[in-house]
Amino acid sequence: MYAVLIFIAVLVVLFLIIAGWVMGVYNRLVTYRNRYENAFSQIDVQLKRRHDLIPNLVNVVKGYMAHEKDTLEAVINARNQALSASSAASKNPGDADAIKNLAGAESNLNGALGRLMMIAEDYPDLKANENMLALQEELTSTENKVSFARQGYNDAVTIYNTAREVFPASMISNSFGFENAQLYEVEDEGSREAPEVNF
């Protein structure tokens, strides 16, 4: 009888240790997931700021570049696509496809902005416009903030993915549906740098 009680006590203690470990791993994964979701929200804030600056930029440029309508429309279309992709990604930053679509849309927007800025170089009055200079400063500042926010997000995703992939935590993460998070990577080499906005 005494041996049975000891055996049951050992089983209970073992069960409590394993249950505590599982809860610890689960809670750590939840914490890391919340951190990368929060880090994405920082990107989202800066992208919204950037997207809000673009119509102002187009309005300032529009008066000077009346015959460059196609370029202006390309910037607005790229901005709208980026805004839509940003909205989809902010609803679920853990969705790898949404993050990839966002990176692609932002890459397209960078390309369109770069073309706009190259064309704007041909307009000396535009380069001297106070509103344009202020928008240039805001856009440059926002691009820097997006880069820092993206770095923070990627760091948080890396920590989360590492925590969910190491053994034996991978058994817990797979059992509870913790999916791999997607890094926010710039797709092509040309868009790795912020668009040139110097006048």
PAZAPA-4460 file (N, C-alpha, C; in steps of 0.05 Angstrom, whole numbers, plus 32768, in hexadecimal, padded with zeros to 4 digits):
% residues 199
    n_x    n_y    n_z   ca_x   ca_y   ca_z    c_x    c_y    c_z   seq   type   mol
   8010   7FE8   8000   8000   8000   8000   8012   8019   8000     1      M     A
   8026   8019   8011   8038   8030   8013   8047   8034   7FF8     2      Y     A
   804F   801F   7FEB   805D   8021   7FD1   804B   802D   7FBC     3      A     A
   8031   8026   7FBD   801E   8031   7FA9   801B   804F   7FAD     4      V     A
   8019   8057   7FC6   8017   8074   7FCC   802F   8083   7FC2     5      L     A
   8047   8078   7FC6   805F   8085   7FBD   805F   8086   7F9E     6      I     A
   8057   8071   7F92   8056   8070   7F74   8042   8085   7F6A     7      F     A
   802B   8087   7F77   8017   809C   7F6E   8022   80B8   7F73     8      I     A
   802F   80BC   7F8A   803B   80D6   7F90   8050   80DE   7F7B     9      A     A
   8061   80CA   7F73   8075   80CF   7F5F   8068   80D6   7F44    10      V     A
   8053   80C8   7F3D   8044   80CE   7F24   8038   80EA   7F25    11      L     A
   802C   80F1   7F3C   8020   810C   7F3E   8035   8121   7F3C    12      V     A
   804C   811E   7F49   8061   8131   7F48   806C   8133   7F2B    13      V     A
   8070   811C   7F1E   8079   811C   7F03   8065   812B   7EF1    14      L     A
   804B   8125   7EF5   8036   8132   7EE5   8037   8150   7EE9    15      F     A
   803A   8159   7F02   803B   8175   7F08   8053   8183   7EFC    16      L     A
   806A   8175   7EFC   8082   8180   7EEF   807E   8183   7ED2    17      I     A
   8073   816E   7EC5   806F   8170   7EA8   805A   8185   7EA1    18      I     A
   8044   8186   7EB1   802F   819A   7EAC   803A   81B6   7EB0    19      A     A
   804B   81BA   7EC4   8057   81D4   7EC8   8069   81DC   7EB1    20      G     A
   8079   81C9   7EA8   808A   81CE   7E91   807A   81D5   7E78    21      W     A
   8065   81C6   7E72   8054   81CB   7E5B   8048   81E7   7E5D    22      V     A
   803E   81EE   7E75   8032   8209   7E79   8047   821E   7E75    23      M     A
   805F   821A   7E7F   8075   822D   7E7C   807C   8232   7E5F    24      G     A
   807E   821C   7E50   8085   821E   7E33   806E   822D   7E24    25      V     A
   8055   8225   7E2A   803E   8231   7E1D   803D   824F   7E23    26      Y     A
   8041   8256   7E3C   8040   8273   7E44   8057   8283   7E37    27      N     A
   806E   8276   7E35   8085   8284   7E28   807F   8289   7E0A    28      R     A
   8073   8275   7DFD   806C   8278   7DE1   8057   828E   7DDD    29      L     A
   8043   828F   7DEF   802F   82A4   7DED   803C   82BF   7DF1    30      V     A
   804E   82C1   7E04   805C   82DA   7E08   806C   82E3   7DF0    31      T     A
   807B   82D1   7DE4   808A   82D7   7DCC   8078   82DE   7DB4    32      Y     A
   8062   82D0   7DB1   804F   82D7   7D9C   8044   82F3   7DA0    33      R     A
   803C   82FA   7DB8   8032   8314   7DBE   8047   832A   7DB9    34      N     A
   8060   8323   7DBE   8076   8337   7DB9   8079   833C   7D9B    35      R     A
   8078   8327   7D8A   807B   832D   7D6E   8062   833A   7D62    36      Y     A
   804B   8334   7D6D   8033   8342   7D64   8034   8360   7D6C    37      E     A
   803E   8365   7D84   8042   8381   7D8C   8057   838F   7D7B    38      N     A
   806C   8381   7D74   8081   838C   7D63   8076   8392   7D48    39      A     A
   8064   8381   7D3E   8058   8387   7D24   8046   83A0   7D25    40      F     A
   8039   83A3   7D3C   8028   83BB   7D3E   8038   83D5   7D3C    41      S     A
   8052   83D3   7D45   8063   83EB   7D42   8069   83F0   7D24    42      Q     A
   806D   83DB   7D15   8071   83DE   7CF8   8058   83EA   7CEC    43      I     A
   8041   83DF   7CF4   8027   83E8   7CE9   8023   8406   7CEE    44      D     A
   802A   840F   7D06   8027   842C   7D0C   8038   843D   7CF8    45      V     A
   8051   8435   7CF4   8062   8444   7CE2   805A   8442   7CC5    46      Q     A
   8050   842B   7CBD   8047   8428   7CA2   802E   8439   7C9D    47      L     A
   801C   843B   7CB1   8004   844C   7CAE   800D   8469   7CAC    48      K     A
   8021   8471   7CBB   802B   848C   7CBA   8036   8491   7C9E    49      R     A
   8045   847E   7C94   8051   8481   7C79   803B   8482   7C64    50      R     A
   8027   8471   7C67   8012   8471   7C53   8002   848B   7C54    51      H     A
   8000   8497   7C6B   7FF2   84B1   7C6E   8002   84C8   7C62    52      D     A
   801C   84C6   7C62   802D   84DB   7C56   802C   84DB   7C37    53      L     A
   8028   84C4   7C2C   8029   84C2   7C0F   8015   84D3   7C00    54      I     A
   7FFB   84D4   7C08   7FE8   84E6   7BFA   7FF1   8503   7BFB    55      P     A
   7FFC   850B   7C12   8006   8527   7C15   801D   852C   7C01    56      N     A
   802F   8518   7BFF   8045   851A   7BED   803B   851D   7BD0    57      L     A
   8028   850C   7BC9   801D   850C   7BAE   800F   8527   7BA8    58      V     A
   8001   8532   7BBC   7FF3   854B   7BB8   8007   8562   7BB3    59      N     A
   801D   8562   7BC2   8031   8577   7BBE   803D   8574   7BA3    60      V     A
   8043   855C   7B9B   8051   8557   7B82   803E   855C   7B6A    61      V     A
   8025   8556   7B6E   8011   8557   7B58   8011   8572   7B49    62      K     A
   8013   8587   7B57   8012   85A2   7B4A   802B   85A6   7B38    63      G     A
   8041   859B   7B3F   805A   859F   7B30   805D   858B   7B19    64      Y     A
   8051   8574   7B1D   8056   855E   7B0A   803C   8556   7AFC    65      M     A
   802E   8568   7AF0   8014   8562   7AE4   8016   854D   7ACF    66      A     A
   802B   854C   7AC0   802D   8539   7AAA   8039   851E   7AB3    67      H     A
   803E   851B   7ACD   8048   8502   7AD8   8032   84F2   7AE6    68      E     A
   801A   84F3   7ADA   8002   84E7   7AE6   8006   84C9   7AEB    69      K     A
   8012   84BB   7AD9   8015   849E   7ADC   8026   8497   7AF5    70      D     A
   803B   84A7   7AF9   804C   84A2   7B10   803D   84A7   7B2A    71      T     A
   802E   84BD   7B2B   801E   84C4   7B43   8009   84AE   7B48    72      L     A
   7FFC   84A5   7B33   7FE8   848F   7B37   7FF5   8476   7B40    73      E     A
   800D   8470   7B36   801B   8458   7B3F   8022   8459   7B5D    74      A     A
   8029   8471   7B66   802F   8474   7B83   8016   8470   7B93    75      V     A
   8000   847C   7B8B   7FE7   8479   7B99   7FDD   845C   7B99    76      I     A
   7FDF   844F   7B82   7FD7   8433   7B81   7FE8   8421   7B93    77      N     A
   8002   8426   7B92   8015   8416   7BA3   800F   841C   7BC1    78      A     A
   8009   8435   7BC7   8002   843C   7BE3   7FE8   842D   7BEC    79      R     A
   7FD4   842D   7BDA   7FBB   841F   7BE1   7FBF   8401   7BE5    80      N     A
   7FD0   83F5   7BD4   7FD5   83D9   7BD7   7FE5   83D3   7BF1    81      Q     A
   7FF8   83E5   7BF7   8007   83E2   7C10   7FF5   83E5   7C29    82      A     A
   7FE3   83F8   7C27   7FD0   83FD   7C3D   7FBE   83E5   7C41    83      L     A
   7FB5   83D9   7C2C   7FA4   83C1   7C2E   7FB4   83AA   7C39    84      S     A
   7FCC   83A6   7C30   7FDD   8390   7C3A   7FE4   8395   7C57    85      A     A
   7FE8   83AE   7C5F   7FEE   83B4   7C7B   7FD6   83AE   7C8D    86      S     A
   7FBF   83B4   7C83   7FA7   83AF   7C92   7FA3   8391   7C96    87      S     A
   7FA7   8381   7C81   7FA5   8364   7C83   7FBA   8358   7C96    88      A     A
   7FD2   8362   7C95   7FE7   8358   7CA6   7FE3   8360   7CC3    89      A     A
   7FD8   8377   7CC8   7FD4   8380   7CE4   7FBE   8370   7CF2    90      S     A
   7FAC   8364   7CE2   7F97   8354   7CEE   7FA3   8339   7CF8    91      K     A
   7FB8   8330   7CEB   7FC4   8316   7CF3   7FE2   8317   7CEC    92      N     A
   7FF3   8322   7CFD   800F   8323   7CF7   801C   8308   7CF6    93      P     A
   800F   82F3   7CFF   801A   82D9   7CFE   8015   82CB   7CE3    94      G     A
   8005   82D7   7CD2   7FFF   82CC   7CB7   8017   82D1   7CA4    95      D     A
   8025   82BC   7C9D   803D   82BF   7C8C   8036   82CC   7C71    96      A     A
   8020   82C4   7C65   8018   82CF   7C4B   8013   82ED   7C4D    97      D     A
   8006   82F6   7C63   7FFF   8312   7C66   8019   8322   7C69    98      A     A
   802D   8318   7C78   8046   8326   7C7B   8055   8327   7C61    99      I     A
   8055   8311   7C51   8062   8312   7C37   8054   8325   7C24   100      K     A
   803A   8326   7C25   802B   8339   7C14   8031   8355   7C1C   101      N     A
   8033   835A   7C35   803A   8375   7C3F   8056   837D   7C36   102      L     A
   8069   836B   7C39   8084   8372   7C30   8085   8377   7C12   103      A     A
   8076   8368   7C02   8075   836C   7BE5   8068   8387   7BDE   104      G     A
   8052   838D   7BEC   8044   83A6   7BE7   8055   83BE   7BEE   105      A     A
   8063   83BC   7C05   8075   83D2   7C0D   808C   83D5   7BFA   106      E     A
   8096   83BF   7BF0   80AB   83C0   7BDC   80A2   83CE   7BC3   107      S     A
   808A   83C8   7BBA   807E   83D6   7BA2   807B   83F4   7BA8   108      N     A
   8072   83FB   7BC0   806F   8417   7BC8   808A   8425   7BC8   109      L     A
   809E   8418   7BD3   80B9   8424   7BD2   80C2   8429   7BB6   110      N     A
   80BD   8417   7BA4   80C4   841A   7B88   80B6   8432   7B7B   111      G     A
   809C   8434   7B80   808C   844A   7B75   8095   8465   7B80   112      A     A
   809A   8465   7B9A   80A4   847E   7BA7   80C0   8486   7B9C   113      L     A
   80D1   8472   7B98   80EB   8477   7B8C   80E9   8483   7B71   114      G     A
   80D7   8479   7B60   80D3   8484   7B45   80C9   84A1   7B47   115      R     A
   80B6   84A6   7B59   80AB   84C1   7B5D   80C2   84D4   7B65   116      L     A
   80D2   84CC   7B77   80E8   84DD   7B81   80FC   84E2   7B6B   117      M     A
   8101   84CF   7B5A   8114   84D3   7B44   8109   84E8   7B30   118      M     A
   80EF   84E5   7B2A   80E2   84F8   7B18   80E2   8514   7B25   119      I     A
   80DD   8515   7B3F   80DB   852F   7B4D   80F5   853E   7B4C   120      A     A
   810B   8530   7B48   8125   853E   7B46   8126   8551   7B2E   121      E     A
   8116   854D   7B1A   8115   855E   7B02   8106   8578   7B07   122      D     A
   80FB   857C   7B1E   80EB   8594   7B24   80F7   85A4   7B3A   123      Y     A
   8107   85B8   7B33   8115   85C8   7B47   8103   85D7   7B5A   124      P     A
   80EC   85E1   7B51   80D9   85EE   7B62   80CE   85DB   7B77   125      D     A
   80C9   85C3   7B6F   80BF   85AF   7B82   80D4   85A8   7B97   126      L     A
   80ED   85A6   7B8F   8102   85A0   7BA2   8105   85B6   7BB8   127      K     A
   80FD   85CE   7BB1   8100   85E5   7BC4   80E6   85E9   7BD4   128      A     A
   80D0   85DB   7BCE   80B7   85DF   7BDB   80B8   85D7   7BF8   129      N     A
   80AF   85E9   7C0A   80B1   85E3   7C27   80A1   85CB   7C2F   130      E     A
   8089   85C8   7C23   8079   85B0   7C2A   8087   8597   7C21   131      N     A
   8093   8598   7C0A   80A2   8580   7C00   80B9   857A   7C12   132      M     A
   80C7   858E   7C1B   80DE   858A   7C2D   80D5   857D   7C48   133      L     A
   80BE   8587   7C52   80B3   857D   7C6B   80AA   8560   7C67   134      A     A
   809D   855A   7C51   8095   853E   7C4B   80AD   852C   7C48   135      L     A
   80C1   8536   7C3B   80DA   8527   7C38   80E5   851F   7C53   136      Q     A
   80E6   8532   7C65   80F1   852C   7C80   80DF   8518   7C8F   137      E     A
   80C5   851B   7C8D   80B3   8508   7C9A   80B5   84EC   7C8E   138      E     A
   80B7   84EB   7C74   80B9   84D1   7C67   80D3   84C3   7C6E   139      L     A
   80E9   84D2   7C6F   8103   84C6   7C76   8102   84BC   7C93   140      T     A
   80F6   84CC   7CA5   80F4   84C4   7CC1   80E3   84AB   7CC4   141      S     A
   80CD   84AA   7CB5   80BB   8493   7CB6   80C8   847A   7CAB   142      T     A
   80D8   847D   7C96   80E6   8466   7C8B   80F9   845B   7C9F   143      E     A
   8107   846C   7CAE   8119   8463   7CC3   810A   8454   7CD9   144      N     A
   80F3   845F   7CE0   80E3   8452   7CF5   80D8   8437   7CEC   145      K     A
   80D1   8435   7CD3   80C7   841B   7CC8   80DE   8407   7CCA   146      V     A
   80F6   840F   7CC3   810D   83FD   7CC4   8112   83F3   7CE0   147      S     A
   8112   8405   7CF3   8116   83FD   7D0F   8100   83EB   7D19   148      F     A
   80E7   83F1   7D12   80D0   83E1   7D1A   80D2   83C5   7D0D   149      A     A
   80DA   83C4   7CF4   80DD   83AA   7CE6   80F2   8399   7CF4   150      R     A
   8108   83A6   7CFC   811D   8398   7D0A   8113   838C   7D24   151      Q     A
   8104   839C   7D33   80F9   8393   7D4C   80E6   837C   7D48   152      G     A
   80D5   837E   7D33   80C3   8368   7D2D   80D2   834F   7D26   153      Y     A
   80E5   8351   7D14   80F5   8339   7D0C   8103   832D   7D24   154      N     A
   810D   833D   7D36   811A   8332   7D4E   8106   8322   7D5F   155      D     A
   80EE   832E   7D63   80DA   8320   7D72   80D1   8307   7D65   156      A     A
   80CE   8307   7D4A   80C6   82EF   7D3C   80DB   82D9   7D3E   157      V     A
   80F5   82E1   7D3D   810A   82CE   7D3F   810A   82C0   7D5A   158      T     A
   8106   82D0   7D6F   8105   82C5   7D8A   80EE   82B1   7D8D   159      I     A
   80D6   82BA   7D83   80BF   82A9   7D84   80C3   828F   7D74   160      Y     A
   80CC   8291   7D5B   80D0   8279   7D4B   80E5   8266   7D57   161      N     A
   80FA   8271   7D62   810E   8260   7D6F   8102   8252   7D87   162      T     A
   80F3   8260   7D97   80E6   8254   7DAF   80D3   823E   7DA7   163      A     A
   80C5   8241   7D91   80B1   822D   7D89   80BD   8215   7D7B   164      R     A
   80D6   8219   7D70   80E2   8204   7D60   80F6   81F2   7D70   165      E     A
   8100   81FB   7D87   8113   81EB   7D96   8105   81D4   7DA3   166      V     A
   8114   81BE   7DA5   810A   81A6   7DB2   810F   81A8   7DD0   167      F     A
   80FD   81A1   7DE1   80E4   8194   7DDD   80CC   81A8   7DDB   168      P     A
   80D1   81C2   7DDB   80BB   81D5   7DDA   80AC   81D3   7DBF   169      A     A
   80B9   81C8   7DAB   80AB   81C5   7D91   8093   81B2   7D94   170      S     A
   8095   819F   7DA5   807E   818D   7DAA   8066   819C   7DB4   171      M     A
   806B   81AF   7DC6   8056   81BF   7DD2   804B   81D3   7DBD   172      I     A
   805D   81E0   7DAF   8054   81F4   7D9B   8044   81E7   7D85   173      S     A
   804B   81CF   7D7C   803C   81C1   7D68   8021   81B8   7D72   174      N     A
   8020   81AF   7D8B   8008   81A5   7D97   7FF3   81BB   7D9B   175      S     A
   7FFD   81D4   7DA1   7FEA   81EA   7DA7   7FE7   81FD   7D8F   176      F     A
   7FF2   81F6   7D78   7FED   8206   7D60   7FFD   8220   7D5E   177      G     A
   8014   8221   7D6A   8025   8239   7D67   8033   8237   7D4C   178      F     A
   802B   8247   7D39   8036   8246   7D1E   804E   8258   7D1B   179      E     A
   805E   8251   7D07   8076   8260   7D01   806E   827C   7CF9   180      N     A
   807C   8291   7D03   8077   82AC   7CFB   8089   82B4   7CE4   181      A     A
   8080   82C6   7CD3   808F   82CE   7CBC   809F   82E7   7CC2   182      Q     A
   80B8   82E7   7CBA   80C9   82FF   7CBD   80BF   8313   7CA8   183      L     A
   80C2   832D   7CAE   80BC   8342   7C9B   80D5   8348   7C8C   184      Y     A
   80D8   833D   7C74   80F0   8340   7C64   80EA   834F   7C4B   185      E     A
   80FD   8360   7C43   80FA   836F   7C2B   8101   835B   7C14   186      V     A
   80EF   835B   7C00   80F1   8346   7BEB   8108   834A   7BD8   187      E     A
   810D   8362   7BCE   8122   8365   7BBA   8137   8379   7BC3   188      D     A
   814F   8375   7BB9   8165   8386   7BC2   8160   83A3   7BBE   189      E     A
   8153   83AB   7BA8   814E   83C7   7BA2   813D   83D5   7BB6   190      G     A
   812C   83C6   7BC4   811A   83D3   7BD7   8124   83D0   7BF4   191      S     A
   813C   83C7   7BF7   8147   83C4   7C12   814C   83DF   7C1F   192      R     A
   8150   83F3   7C0E   8156   840E   7C19   813D   841F   7C15   193      E     A
   813B   8432   7C27   8124   8445   7C25   8126   8454   7C0A   194      A     A
   810F   845C   7BFF   8111   846C   7BE6   8121   8486   7BEA   195      P     A
   812F   848E   7BD6   813E   84A6   7BD7   812B   84BE   7BD7   196      E     A
   812C   84CF   7BEB   811A   84E5   7BED   812A   8500   7BF0   197      V     A
   8142   8501   7BE8   8152   8519   7BEA   814C   852B   7BD2   198      N     A
   8149   8544   7BD8   8144   8558   7BC2   815A   856D   7BC2   199      F     A
***
